[in-house]
Amino acid sequence: MGKWKSVFKFEDLKLNGDGMIPVVTQDYENQEVLMLAYMNQEAFEKTLETGLMTYWSRSRNELWTKGLTSGHVQYVKELNIDCDNDTILAKVEQIGAACHTGNRTCFYRELAKEEA
């Protein structure tokens, strides 16, 4: 894992009121949406430095490198920014489950669908 270089500085991104940016995380091979999390500047810089997806845990109020305790790490393959500079799309190699429930993706429950 090498050091990543961002085209944008963190201060170029449009952050929410808490100084964070949402990150949609997707499997780089099959495009499956795995999860949504948030980054602050520290998490962004750590992700670039290590090549491991690192987020800010809003519930624990601490830096969170995905998989350090579970072994279900996310290796960065590509980071993209949307047209408004307010959401990151992270394409990753997911090892194991992305969801804390043990499911591969956090989006495993159906909410609504069109009736036939």
N, C-alpha and C positions, 0 to 999 in steps of 0.2 A: 504494500500500500504506500503510494507516494503522497506527497503533499499536493493538494488541489489548489488551483488559483482561480479566484472568481473575477469575472469581467466587471461586476458591480461591487461597490463598497457597501457594507451593511447600511450605512446612513443613506444610500441611494434608494433603499427599499421603503415602501409605504407600510408602516407598522400600525398595529391596532393601539388602543388606548393604554395597553399594558406594556408597550414597547416590543411587541412580538409580531411575528409573521406566521400565518398558517402554512403548513407543509402537507401536501397530499403526497402520500408515498405509494408508489406503484412498482409492481414486478417488472423488471426491464425486459424479460423474455416474453411473457404472455400478456402484458399490459394490465393484469388484474390489479384493481385498487386494493391496497392492503390496509391502510390506516390514514388517519388525519391527526396531526399533532402540531405543536407550536415550537418555534425557535426564538430565542432572544439572541443578542449579539454573541454572547459567550458560547452558546450552542452552535451557532453558525460557524464561528471560528474554529471550534473543536472539530466539527464535521470536516471542514476543509483541511485541518491539520492531520487528522487520523484516517480519513476515508471511511469512517464508521458513522452511521447516522446518529446524531446526538441532538436531543430535543431539550426543551425546558418542561419539566413536569409541573403543571399548574397545581395539581393536587398535593404534591409533596414539596412544592416550592424549592426545587433543586434541579441541577443539571442531570440529564438522564441519557446515557449512551445505551441505545437499544441493544438488549441481549447480554449485557455484562453479567447479570445474575442468572438469567435463564439459558444463556447460550444461543438464543435465537437472534443473532446479530443481523444487521443490514449493512452490506457493503455498498458504498456509493458507486454507481456506474455513470450517472449523469444528473446534473442539477439544472433545472430550467426555471425561468421566471415568467409569469404571465404578462400580458400586454399592459396592465396597470401597475406593475411592480409591487403587487400586494399579496401574491400567493406563490409559493415555491412548489414545483413539481419535482419530486425526487424519484429517480428511477434507480432501483436497488436490486442487488442479489439478496434475496431473503433466505436465511438459513432457519428452518423450522417454522414455527407459528409466528405471525405478526401480532395476533391478539392475545391479551392476557388470559382469555378463556381457554386457550389452547387451539382455537380455530386458526386456520391459515390466514384469514382476513378478518378484520373487524366488522366487515359488512356482510355478514352471513344470515341476517334475519330479514325476511321480507316485510316491508311496511305497507305497500299498496301495489296493485297491478291492475291493468285494464281487464274488465270482465269480458268474457267471450260472448 
